Amino acid sequence: MANIKSAKKRIDVIATKTERNKAIKSRVRTYVKKVDAAIAAGDKAAAQAALLEATSEIDKATSKGVYHKNYASRKVSRLSLAVNKMA
């Protein structure tokens, strides 16, 4: 356990940021699951709508520093490809 005041503060700040990042990542995963579910159901219109929402959430998470921009770009690209491959 830390003894120095600044180290104790860092522990608290890191814990707060970790909780925030977990919540944001969980939210993104939920939206990605909605896209996957729409693809599995074969509903292209719903998949496109879900893709739009998921892309927005991924971009928000990236702007907050939760994801690296290349990771986010790859994630959006793969989701878009899956939706576009639908008949």
N, C-alpha and C positions, 0 to 999 in steps of 0.2 A: 504494500500500500504506500502511496505517495505521502511524503512528509512536508514537502514544500508547497506553499500556498498556490503558486502558479501551476504546479503539476496537478494538484487537486482540482483546480478549475478546468484544466484541459480534459481531465477524466469526465467531468460533468458535461462539458461542451461536446465532447466526442460521443457520449451516450445520447445526448439530445439529437445530434446530427444523424446518428445511426438509426434512431427511431424514425426520424423524418424520411431518411432514404428507404427504409424498409416499407414505410407506408406508400411512398411514391412507386417503388418497384412492384409492390403488390397490386396497386391500381393499374399499372401498365400490363401486368400479367393477366388481370381480369379482362381488359379490353382485347388483348391478343387471343384469349380463350374464346371470346365472343366471335371473333373473326373465324377462328378454327371451327367453331360449332356451326356457323353459317355455311362454311365450305363443306363440312361433312353432311349437312342437311341438303346441300345442292341448291340453296337459295342465293342466286347471284346478286339480286338487288339488296338483300339483307347483308350479304358479305361485303358489298361495296360500301354500304352505309357504315358497317362496323369497322371497315378498313379506314375510312375517313376519321372516325373517332379515335381509333387506335393510333393512327399516325399523329394526330394532334396530341395525344397523351405522351407518346414517345418523344415528340419534339419538346413538350413542356419539361419532361424529365431531363432531357439533354441540356436545355437552357439553364436548369437548376444545378447542373453539374453532377447529376446522378449517373448518367451514362456518357461514354465518350462519343463524339460525333460520328466516328466511323462505325461504331457498334450500332448506333441508332440508325444510321443510313442503311447498314446491312440488314437490320431487322425489318425496316420498312420495305426495302427492296424484295426481300423474301416473301413477306406477306402479300405485297402487290403482285408478285409473280404467281403465287398460289391462287389469288383471286382471279387474275387474268387468264389462268389456265382452265378455269371452269367453262363448261360448254355453254 
